């Protein structure tokens, strides 16, 4: 029976999923094993579980076992071979952060596509090179499998022009300097789930808040992205774990002209030393900030909440109103205090939180009388990638 492997390669991590595709290729991919190798190139650690929740591995690895993405992939394959020795991996689906202006849907990877994706590395320097390192490792490991790139930008490629452009000379837009938006695989999953569990909301105006170490928000009408808080890069919009979020470009000029900082120093500041970590001086982990009894931690959370609430208003204006707000992502799904802070005092837009439902993290956490529904829907980017891999496999002669 054919199987699909999903890979989500980060700078020092490799998240993977192993899916059974079924005999005729029409069934929804069935997850069998999910796992993560983290701290690649340092002190690596492997966690993996079966679909029934059984833990297969939760232990450190020798540094040489995951010195880079290629060796990490080999270690993952050893685990899969031990668990499923006769499994046929027919397709490999990859999360690729940036598809540029070219790719609005999943695409089979060949040499030309890989070259084009490599050209987008400057647009996502903390993600794209590592995504493609995972692709190259998988191409070597599975030369006969269909390899499929699934893009975080693709979901947003149908924005109205005014939501896609910057007020720069038009030649820059033509060469690709435009708003792209990210977290598209997550938003695609949430749109699909809404169509299943609340079709009347899916047909309406919805804001989805994907809140995690990377954070963004998306405004949808009838399941299609209309506007996103992220723009040209994954730095824009909300503050994140270590990323600054929205920033006056004059700040960058000031850092260059008066602080003498070069491009690499500024990139390190904005991508790795800002956000919740920079504001709190403590951590990029929301759980630690919520537990901390310091003014700086409270202020970091307050700024995060302020930006979310501000974007709710802006996205609602772009949508022409609001029917639902959906929380997803590690923080959105797990932090009841954060959700409460976001929704407090939002009666002006028709939003009323049910505190008991929120504490229980029910799917619907708004009151019965709330005009705007507030939902918590766990996201699943891996199943979106697995479906794309299955569909591409079905298209192969």
N, C-alpha and C positions, 0 to 999 in steps of 0.2 A: 504494500500500500504506500503511495507517495506521501512524503512529508515536506513541510516547509520550515525553514529556519529563519527567524527574524533577528536582526542585529541592530543594536543602537550603540554605536561607538562614541564615547566621549573622550576628553583629553587624557584621562587616566582610568577609564572604565569601559567595560563591555557588557551591556545588558543583552540577554538573549532569550528567545522563546522557541520552543519546539512544538510544532503543530501537526496533527494528523489531518490530511486533506480529504479522506474518504475515497472510495473506489471509483466514483464517476465524476468527481470534481465539482459537484454542485452543492455539497453540504458546506455549512459554515465551518471554517477551520476549528479544530478541536484542540485546545491547549493541553499538552501532556507534561511538559517540563518548562519551568521558567527559572531564570537565574541571573546572577550578576557577578562579574569579576571586577573588583575595584582596586584602586591604588596600583594600577599597572605601572611598572617601572620603579616601584618602591618596595613596600611590604604588602604584596597582593593578598587578597582575601576572596574566597569563592563561596557564594551562597546559592543554593539551588533547591527547588522543591518540586514534587510531583503534583499533578492536578488534584489529588485528594488531600493535599496539604502536608504529606510526608516530607520531612527534610532529608534530602539526599546528601547535602554537604553544607557545612557552615564552619569553615576552618581557614586559617591562613595557608598560603602557598609559599614554597621557596621562591625567593626573588627571581631566580632564573626560569621558573615555570611560567612567569608572566612578565618577562622583561620588556616586551613590546606587544602590540596588538596581534602580531602573527603568532607569537608563542602563547598568548592568552587564548587565541582561538583554538590552537592545538590542544590546550588543556581542557577547554570546553568540549572539544570533540571526543577526547578520551572519556569524559563523563557520559556523553551521549552514547558512545559505542558500548560502554559498560551497561547502560540502562536499556538501550534499544539496539542490540548488536546487528539486527537484520533490517533496520530502518533504511529506506531509500530517501535521501534528501534530493528532491527534484527541483526545488526552488528556494532561493535565498532572497529575503526582502530586507532592504536597508533603509533606515532612517537617514535621510540626507537633509541637512538644515536648509541649504540654499539652492534653489533651482533657478535663480536669476529671472530675467524676463522671458526665458525660453520655454520653461517646463511648467505646464499647468495641470499635469496628471502624471501618474506613475509611468516610468519608462524602463524598457529593458536596457541593461547596461552593456555597451560594447566599447571598443577603444575610443571611438569618436565621442561618445557620451561622456566617458571618463575624462577625456581631455577637456571637454567643455566644462564639466563640473569642477575640475582642477582650477580653471580660470576664475571661478567664483570664490576661491579661497580668501582673497582680500576682503570680500564682503562679509565673511563670517570666520575671522581668524581663529577663534577659540573652539569652533565646532567643525567646520568643513574639512580641514586637513585630517582630523581624526576619524570623521565619518568615512572619508575616502581611504584611510589606512585600513579600516575594517573591510571596505569593498575589495581592496587589492588582496588582502589576506584570504577572503572568501573565494575570490576568483582562482587563486592558486590551490585552495583546498578542495573546491568543487567545480572543476573545469567543465563538467557536463551539465551542471544545474543552470536553470534560468535565474539570472541575477537581476533584481528589480530595485530601482531607486524610487523611494517615496519621499516627497518633499514637504517640509514644514511650511514652505511659502505657497504651495500650489493652491491651497484652499482660498487664498486671498486674491487670486489673479483676476477676479472679475469685479474688483472695486470700481465704482465710478471714478472718472479721471480726477475729479477734485479731491478725492480721498487718497489718491495715488501719487500726487505730484508735490514738489517743493517749488517755492517761488524763486527759482533760479532760472538763468537763461535756458530756453527749451532744449538746446543742444545737449545739456546734461541729462535731461529725461530720456532723450533718444539714445544716449549711450549707457543707460541703465541706472542712473542716479535717481531713484524714486522710492516710494514707500512700498515695501514688500509684505510686511507682517509675517509672524512666525507662529509656532505652536499649532500649525494647521492640522496635523494628524490628530491632535487632541480635540480640536474644534469639530473636525469631521465626525469623530466618534460621538461627541455630545449631540451634534445635530441628528445623527442617526438614532440615538437613544431617545431623544425627544420625539421623533417621529413615531417611535414604538409606544412610549408610555404616555405621551401627552400631545397627540397630533394637532390639537387646537392651538397649543403654544408653539409648536414647530412651525405652524403656518403663519405665526405672528412675528412680533418684534422682540427679540431676545438678546440679552447681554450675557456672555459667558466669561467668567473670571477664572482663568487658569492661573492659580496662585501656588508657587513653589519656589525653589531656589532661583529658577527663572520664572518670571511672572509677566503676564500680559492679559488684555481683555479684548474681546471681539464682539462687535455688534452684527447681528444677523437678521435678515428678513426671509422667511420661508426657507430657513436652513442654509442660506447663502451669505457669505461674508460681505458686509457693506463697508465696515471700517474696523481698524485695529489700532491698538495703542502702540504697537511696535512699528518701526518704519524701515529705513534703509538698512539698519543693522539690528541685532538683538540687544542693543543698548538702550533703545528709546522707550518712552512710556513710563511704566511703573518702576519704582525702585525695586531691586531684587536682592538676592542674598549677598552678592558682592559687586553687582553692577549698579551704576548710578541712576539709570532711568533718564527721564527727560532732563535736558541740560541746556541752558543758554549757550549757543556756540561761542559767544563772547568769552565765556569762561575758558574754553580751549585756547582762544587767542591770547588771553591773559597768561595762561600757564606757559605758552610758548614764548611770548614777548617779554614777560616780566619775571617769570620764575626760571627761565632758561631750560625748560623741559623739552625733550625731543619726543618724536612720535611714539617710540617704544615705551618711554616712561609714562606718557599720557595714557597709552593703551593699558598699561599695567594698573594705573590708578583707577581708570574708569571701569575696567572689566573685573579686576581682582581685589581692589582695596576700598571699594565704595559700597553703596547700598546699605543694607541692614548692618553689615560688618563695620563699615566705615562710620556710620552714624552712632552705633552703640559702643564701638571700641571693644566689643566683647565677642560677638559671634554672628554668623549668618544664619544660624538655626533658630527658627521662630520658637521652638519649644524651649530652648535655653533662655531666649529673651523674655518669654512669658513667665518663666520661673525666677528670673533675676530681679532683685530688688534695688535697681539703680535708676536714677533719673534718665541717664542716657539710653538705657534699654527701653524705658517707657516712651521716650521721645522718638526713638527709631520706629517703634510700632505705631505711634500716633501719626508719624509722617507717612508710613505705608498705608494706613487707613485713609488718611486725608487724600492721598493720590487716587486710591481706588474710588472713593466717593466722588471726587472731581471728575474722574473718567466716566462714572455712571451717568452723570449729568451730560457730559459732552457726547457720549455715544447715544444716549436717549434722544438728544437733539438731532444727531445724524440719522437716526431711525425714524424720526417723526413721532416718537412716543415709545412706551415700554409696556410689554406684557409679562415678561419674566426675567429674573436674574438667576443664573446658575453658577454655583461654586464648584470647582473641581481642582485637581492638583493636590500635592502633598499638604499644603497649608489650607487650601480651600475645603478639602475633604475632612481634615482632622482637627482644625482649630475652631471650636465653638465660640471662644471669646472673640476671636478675630471677626468671625461672621456677625456676631452681635454688634460689635463696634461699627462695622460697615453699614449695618441696617438701621442703627439708632437714628431717630430724628429724620427718617426718610419718608415720613407720611406725606410730605408735599408732592412726592412722585407716585403715591399710592402704594407704598410698601410698608407692611406691618409684620414684624417678626413674632413668631410664637416661641417664647424662650424655652419651654419644655421640649418642644419638637427639635429645636436647635441643639439642645444639650444631648438629645438622643441621636442626633445626626440622621433624622428621618429624611426620606427623599424630599418631602415638602416640609419646609420649616417656617413658612409664613402662616398667618392666621387664616381662618376660613373666610374672613371678611376682607382680607388684603386684596386690593385690585391687582397689584403686581404680584405674581407668584414668585416665591423664592425657593429654589431647589438645591439639593446637594446630589450630584451625580458623579460617582467615581469614573475617571477617564481610563481608557485602555488603548494606547497608541499601538501596542503590539498586534492586536486583532485587526486593526486597520491595515497594517503592513502585511499581515498574513493573508488577508483577503485580496490585496493587490497582487501578491505573489501567486496566489491560486488563480486569479483571473488571467494573469500573464501566461502562466503555464498552460491554461486552457486554450490560449490563442496560438500556441506553438503547433506547427504542423506535426 
